[in-house]
Amino acid sequence: MAYKKRTCAIIMSILIGLSVAYLVCHRFFYSSSAPRDWPEIAADSALNIVTEYNLVDYYVSGDSIAGMQYELCKYIEKRSGLKVNIFLENSLKTCIQKLENKTYDVIALNIPVTNEGKKTLAFTVPIAHNKQVLIQRKPIDSKDRPLIRNQIELGRKTIFVPKNSPCILRLRNLSEEIAEPIYIKELDDYTQEQILYMVAYRQIDYAVVDKKIALKNKTLFPGIDINTDISFTQLQAWAVRKDSPLLLDSLNRWISALPSLP
């Protein structure tokens, strides 16, 4: 009898565990597979947008918030009639993951529009023209490294970039073009701006960031040099999920209606 009771208890525990696991998995699958395009967003009356904290996109100035992406988000809020919730992330990889699991609806960053990026993201109409530049320190004395002015000189140099940065593809192509290895070090949870600071504070020697971010920080760190281009001028845009065509169409109409970008 005791054996039967133990057996029944074990079976009941297993059944309960399986039931709980089923409910959790079902809820997760349903929530992650359920569509979230413009109708669902409008029903929520909220649009979730993620951007990055830096001196170009989103920053605190005195007792107010400023930045290109912040101003664009407020414009979209006014045009859409929805509450725009703005979130901050350091990692583009995290932004993309949370876009896919529907935590966010829009990545509001100046992302270069590339064929590689189009495999996983749907891009809006361009919001900026930009290029990537090398961040290095100006030499103070003969012991310092001379400035790199030719991309060929990047051979066998170590370049630091944020994890999954769009500039990685450009650096890899450049390595092929100059027939020399370029050592790329990806840093988790670091923004372009933070890596620029690392060069300025002599923690690393080279980084690659967007020119607009470099220009904004140049006045704060006059000892850095930003005059060596790594890429040609690129179109940059926001990104949404590939299965959100109605949201993409709305964003494109609103962005295109702007007389000039902030």
Sequence and secondary structure as in RCSB ss.txt:
>XXXX:A:sequence
MAYKKRTCAIIMSILIGLSVAYLVCHRFFYSSSAPRDWPEIAADSALNIVTEYNLVDYYVSGDSIAGMQYELCKY
IEKRSGLKVNIFLENSLKTCIQKLENKTYDVIALNIPVTNEGKKTLAFTVPIAHNKQVLIQRKPIDSKDRPLIRN
QIELGRKTIFVPKNSPCILRLRNLSEEIAEPIYIKELDDYTQEQILYMVAYRQIDYAVVDKKIALKNKTLFPGID
INTDISFTQLQAWAVRKDSPLLLDSLNRWISALPSLP
>XXXX:A:secstr
 HHHHHHHHHHHHHHHHHHHHHHHHHHHHHHHHS  SHHHHHHHTEEEEEE  BTTTBEEETTEEE HHHHHHHH
HHHHH SEEEEEE S HHHHHHHHHTTS SEEEEEEE  HHHHTT EE S  EEE EEEEEE   STTS     S
GGGGTT EEEEETT THHHHHHHHHHHHTS  EEEEETT  HHHHHHHHHTTS S EEEEHHHHHHHHTT TTEE
EEEE S  EEEEEEE TT HHHHHHHHHHHHT SS  
